[in-house]
């Protein structure tokens, strides 16, 4: 089995499963990543001295951070933009499952900067149809950047979602960056699949799989026809190299021509 991927091999189990730990498996990602499939009444509590982000994938939960609370429901991660709580190391959090079932994704990393805590709601992260009007629509996808260097400069994490459409590419043209990144997948319908490039290797990705992207590896993805492929993407800033524009990402120059609106593709009518 490729060390770069954790295969789910079916539904995610109930309970909290850590996929990466800074002091354990996949420590080179420089962040903790956990998936918690919750039943009604389950509680996630976290008072660790770490920067913390919790993404609601589906279900209804009660968020508590400091003296603040908020109840939020999300029918699914394909049709509804995200809700995510992001807090500094001095803030304890609690998430209570209010529905029959829910799933949250948890990200943590070290960060002594006391940035302002924030709950990102669906209206804060509208769908961006990246790639629209380019590449004959072969790489049009939905990108939802929840927070990054542009709106959370003191964070050490970057968090977002992508939805790949049936038969199309995402994270394209091929690009790389020096920061580690994690992808975590959902398929619609659930028996779907896609393929992800990791440099010179390719992995098959399916529902609930997790992929660990090493610094410097290109990582475009494609989605099988008939299916949609959602994935969480989480990047860990480096101390001397935050993930920000225009330095990151770095696109392979030999493939940038496909982004030109007047580019000529095979099969195009020539004058």
DANOR-V543861 format. One record per residue. N is the residue number from 1. RES is the residue in one small letter. PSI is psi in radians with two decimals (NA if undefined). Layout:
<<N RES PSI> <N RES PSI>>
This chain:
<<1 x 2.36> <2 x 2.23> <3 x -0.25> <4 x -0.08> <5 x 2.45> <6 x 1.97> <7 x 2.32> <8 x -0.62> <9 x 0.77> <10 x -2.94> <11 x 2.60> <12 x 2.39> <13 x 2.68> <14 x 2.66> <15 x 3.10> <16 x 2.19> <17 x 2.07> <18 x 2.17> <19 x -0.53> <20 x 2.44> <21 x 2.41> <22 x -0.45> <23 x 0.40> <24 x -2.32> <25 x 2.40> <26 x 0.70> <27 x -0.39> <28 x -0.15> <29 x -0.26> <30 x 0.39> <31 x 2.67> <32 x 2.45> <33 x 2.15> <34 x 2.62> <35 x 2.18> <36 x 1.86> <37 x 2.01> <38 x 2.61> <39 x 2.84> <40 x 2.27> <41 x -0.24> <42 x 2.57> <43 x 2.28> <44 x 2.15> <45 x 2.44> <46 x 1.96> <47 x 0.32> <48 x 2.62> <49 x 1.13> <50 x 2.64> <51 x 2.37> <52 x 2.41> <53 x 2.36> <54 x 2.12> <55 x 2.23> <56 x 2.04> <57 x -0.82> <58 x 2.85> <59 x -3.02> <60 x 2.29> <61 x 2.80> <62 x 2.04> <63 x 2.38> <64 x 2.25> <65 x 2.16> <66 x -2.23> <67 x 0.15> <68 x 2.62> <69 x 2.71> <70 x 2.33> <71 x 2.32> <72 x 2.43> <73 x 2.58> <74 x 2.05> <75 x -0.80> <76 x 2.96> <77 x -0.07> <78 x -0.79> <79 x -0.29> <80 x 2.22> <81 x 2.86> <82 x 2.78> <83 x 2.27> <84 x 2.39> <85 x 2.33> <86 x 2.07> <87 x 2.81> <88 x 3.08> <89 x -0.36> <90 x -0.03> <91 x 2.18> <92 x 2.60> <93 x 2.75> <94 x 2.42> <95 x 2.14> <96 x 2.30> <97 x 2.15> <98 x -0.25> <99 x 3.03> <100 x -0.59> <101 x 2.62> <102 x 2.84> <103 x 2.33> <104 x 2.58> <105 x 2.38> <106 x 2.28> <107 x 2.41> <108 x 2.59> <109 x 2.92> <110 x 2.44> <111 x 1.99> <112 x -0.09> <113 x 2.28> <114 x 1.27> <115 x 2.88> <116 x 2.26> <117 x 2.62> <118 x 2.44> <119 x 2.03> <120 x 2.14> <121 x 2.91> <122 x -0.66> <123 x -0.27> <124 x -0.28> <125 x 1.28> <126 x 2.75> <127 x 2.28> <128 x 2.10> <129 x 1.40> <130 x 2.44> <131 x -0.11> <132 x 2.35> <133 x 0.00> <134 x 2.82> <135 x 0.57> <136 x 0.55> <137 x 0.29> <138 x -0.20> <139 x 0.43> <140 x 2.25> <141 x 2.87> <142 x 2.21> <143 x 2.28> <144 x 1.73> <145 x 1.87> <146 x -0.96> <147 x 2.53> <148 x -2.83> <149 x -0.46> <150 x -0.53> <151 x 0.06> <152 x 1.17> <153 x -0.48> <154 x 0.02> <155 x 2.73> <156 x -0.02> <157 x 2.71> <158 x 2.38> <159 x 2.37> <160 x -3.14> <161 x 2.67> <162 x 2.51> <163 x 2.05> <164 x 2.32> <165 x 2.77> <166 x 2.22> <167 x 0.15> <168 x 2.95> <169 x 2.75> <170 x 2.98> <171 x 0.73> <172 x 2.56> <173 x 2.85> <174 x 2.34> <175 x 2.90> <176 x 2.94> <177 x 2.79> <178 x -0.11> <179 x 2.52> <180 x 2.67> <181 x 2.59> <182 x 2.36> <183 x 2.43> <184 x 2.28> <185 x 2.61> <186 x 2.48> <187 x 2.59> <188 x 1.92> <189 x 2.94> <190 x -0.32> <191 x 0.23> <192 x -3.13> <193 x 2.97> <194 x -3.09> <195 x 2.40> <196 x 2.32> <197 x 2.39> <198 x 1.48> <199 x -2.06> <200 x 0.02> <201 x 2.78> <202 x 2.38> <203 x 2.53> <204 x 2.23> <205 x 2.39> <206 x -3.12> <207 x 2.24> <208 x 0.16> <209 x 2.72> <210 x 2.33> <211 x 2.40> <212 x 2.06> <213 x 2.00> <214 x 2.62> <215 x 2.41> <216 x -0.11> <217 x 2.33> <218 x 2.60> <219 x 0.92> <220 x 2.73> <221 x 2.68> <222 x 2.64> <223 x 2.39> <224 x 2.50> <225 x 2.47> <226 x -0.19> <227 x 2.79> <228 x 2.57> <229 x 1.89> <230 x 2.46> <231 x 2.42> <232 x 2.44> <233 x 2.29> <234 x 2.25> <235 x 2.47> <236 x 2.02> <237 x 2.60> <238 x 2.67> <239 x -0.69> <240 x 0.06> <241 x 1.39> <242 x 2.65> <243 x 1.83> <244 x 2.77> <245 x 2.59> <246 x 0.05> <247 x -0.58> <248 x 2.51> <249 x 2.98> <250 x 2.02> <251 x 2.51> <252 x 2.08> <253 x -0.51> <254 x -0.22> <255 x 0.01> <256 x -0.36> <257 x -0.44> <258 x -0.28> <259 x -0.14> <260 x 2.33> <261 x -0.44> <262 x 0.26> <263 x 2.57> <264 x 2.15> <265 x 2.80> <266 x 2.31> <267 x -0.23> <268 x 2.53> <269 x 2.25> <270 x 2.50> <271 x NA>>
